Amino acid sequence: MTKRQPAASSARAPSGARGRTVRAPAKRRRVDCLLAPEEVHRLFAALRAANPAPKSELEYVNPYTLLVAVVLSAQATDAGVNKATRALFAKADTPQKMLALGEDVVREHIRTIGLFRTKAKNVIALSRRLVETTGGEVPRDRALLESLPGVGRKTANVVLNVAFGEPTIAVDTHIFRVCNRTGLAIGRTPLEVERVLERVVPDEFRLHAHHWLILHGRYVCKARRPECGRCPIREICRYPDKTV
């Protein structure tokens, strides 16, 4: 009995490809920073010259009150948070004192802030967690901070940077906008932008990079209409629609 030969494949090799290996086209590497290293250095040098000692605009008295203030600042202005927390922190500047006040009192103090009910619950919950796990001390550890109720990566980075002097970069809406507009760090998410910044920001600027970028976005590179005419990094910026 004659064995049947395997059926020939109906797929044809691309024209001119018979007898040789055809390689798939290489994927294009996504550009995540449009600026040359020397331009990145000039950008931060210009921001430093305009504001040599940048600071957080949130008012706080210790790492714990800073943590609470940053949690409250989500979808709220720093000025609005400061107005609400002055009286609150005068009464409760430790987790123990905050728990003694209770959620109802905390809620009344912060009711002018957006999402105040949820935030009051988180403030009490994170205060209880701190008392139970660290004796009331704010941990100098991102993973532990992110495990607290109401605390995400951005909040943890702010606390590590401001309270403990860690060279972290917290990417909020202002920094996200500035980085994508200027070409300093292109990314679809805050985490993508953060990863690019971690790689391209020179060491000498890392500690204050967060504040320089957020303040620049808040007061110069505004969302609706950037004030390019008074921008110290105008000549470096890759934004195509600069205002006069």
N, C-alpha and C positions, 0 to 999 in steps of 0.2 A: 504493500500500500504506500502510495506516495504521500510524503508529509506536505502539508500545506505551508506555504511560505507566509511569514507575517505580512499583514497588509501594510502597504507603504503609507507613511504619514501624509495626511492631506495638507499639513502646514508647509509652507514654502519659505525658504530662507530669503531674506531681503535681496533685491537685485544686486548682484556683484558680491554677495556675501558667502557664496558656496565655497567651502574649502577653507574658510578662515573664521576666526572667532569675532563675533560682533559684540562690542561693548556698549552697554547702556550709557547714554549721555550722563556725564557727571552732574550731580546736583550743585546748583550755584550756592555758594556760602552766603547766608543772609548777613547783610551789613548791619551791625548793631552799634557802631560808633562812626559818625561821618567825619570826625575831627582827627587830625594828626596829633601825635603825642605832644608836640610843642604847642599846638593850638589849645589842647586841654589844659596845659600848664598856664598858658596866657589867660585863659578864661577864668581859672580860679585865682590867679594872681590879681586880675582886675576886680573880681568880687571881693577879695581880701582887702585891696586898697580902698575900696568904697566902704567897707565895714570890717575893720581889723579885728574886732572882738564881738562877734555875733552871739546873741543869747536867745533862749526861749522866751516867748512873750507870755507864756503861762506863768501865773504866780503860784509859788509853792514854798514850803519851809523845810522840807526834808524829802527823802526818796519816796516815802509813802504818800505824801500829799501830791507829789509830782505824778505818781502812778495814777492816783484818783483823778487828777486834773486831766491827764491825757485820755483816760477812759471816757471822761465826760465830754471831751472836745470832739468826739466823733460826730460829724454832721452838725457842728456848732462852731462859732467863732471863738478865738481865744479871749477876746474882750468880754463876750457873753459868759464864758466859763468863769473868768476872773470875778466878774460881778457877783456871780452866784456863790462862789467858793470862799470869798473873804470871810463872811460870817460863819460858814460851815467849818472852815479850818481853824477859826478862832475857838470853836468849841471842840473840835475833834481833829487832832493832828497825828493820831496813832490808830491802828486797827482796833485796839481795845476800846478807845473812846468812841470810835465810830459805831461799834457794835452796841455800846451803851446808849447811844442816841436812838438807834433803831431805824428801821426802814421808813416809817411814816415821817419822822422828823427830817431825815435825809431828803426824802421826796419833796417836802415843803421847801427846803432850801434851794433845790435845783429845778423847780417846776418851770422856770423861765427858759430852760434848756430843752432842745428837741429830744424826744424819746426819754423824757425824765423818769417815767415809771420803770422802764426796763433798766435804765442806768442806775437808779436807786437800788434795785434788786442786785445788780452786779457789784455795786460798791459794798453792800453788806456781805454778799457772798464771798467776794475776794478778801475782804477783811477777815471773815471767819476762817477762810482757808489759810491765810497768813498766820493767824494766831495758832491754828492747829498744827501747822507744818513747820513753821520757821520761828515760832515765838514772837511773831509780829514784825520780823525783819523782812525787808524787800530783798529777794535773792538777786545776786549778780550773775544770773544765768538765764539765757534766752528760753530754753526749754521749760524751766520752772515758771518763768514769767508767763509764757504762753499757755501754761496749764491753768492759770487763774481765770475765773469767770470774767468775761468781757474784755479779755486781753488777747490781742492778735499780734502778728509779727511786727506791724508798724509801731504799736504801742510799746512792745518790748524793746525795739530798737531805740526809741526815743528815751526810754528810761535808762537803758544801758549807756547811751551817749551822754545825756545830760547829767544824770545822777552819779554815774561811775566813770565817766571819761573814756568810754570805749569808742573806738573809731567806727561805729556803726552808722548806716545811712537808712533812715526811715523814709520810704517813698510814699508821700501822700499825693493828693490831686495836683497840688502846685508843682511839686518836684516832677511828677509824671509828665505834666504839660511842658515844663521848661526843658526837660531832657529830650523829649521827642521833637519839640520845636527847634531847638538849637542844633540837634544832631549829636549832642553829647552822649546820649544813650537811647537807642531806639528799642522799643519793646511794646508788646501788646498788653502786658500786665505789669502791675507794680513790681512783682517779684523778678520779672525779666529785666526791668530797668535797674533794679537793685543789683542784680548779678553783673550787669555791664559796668555799673559805677564801681563796684568792688574791684573790678579788673583795671579800669582806666584812670581812676582818680589817683594822682601821685600821693605818696605817703605823707608829704608835708601838709597836704590839704585835707586829709581824711577826717580828722577830728571835727572840723567845723563845716565840712562839705554840706551836710544836711541843712544846717541853718542858713548858709549862704544861698543855697538853691531855693529853700522854702520862702525865705524873705524876698528873694528876687521875684519869685512867682507871685507872691502876695501883693507886692507894691509896684513892680515894674512890668513884668511879663504877665499881665493880667489875662484872664480867660477871654473876656469879650473883645477887648481891644488893648493889645500890648502897647506900652509907651516906649516905642523903639527910639524915639528922639532923645531920650535921656538914659538909654541903656548903655552900661559900661562895656558890654560884650557884643555890641551891635556888629562890629566888623568881623567877629569870629562866627557869629550865629548863622546857621544855614536856613533859617526860616524865610521862605520866598515872599511872604506877604507883609513885609515890614511896613509899619506906619511911619508917617513923616513926623 
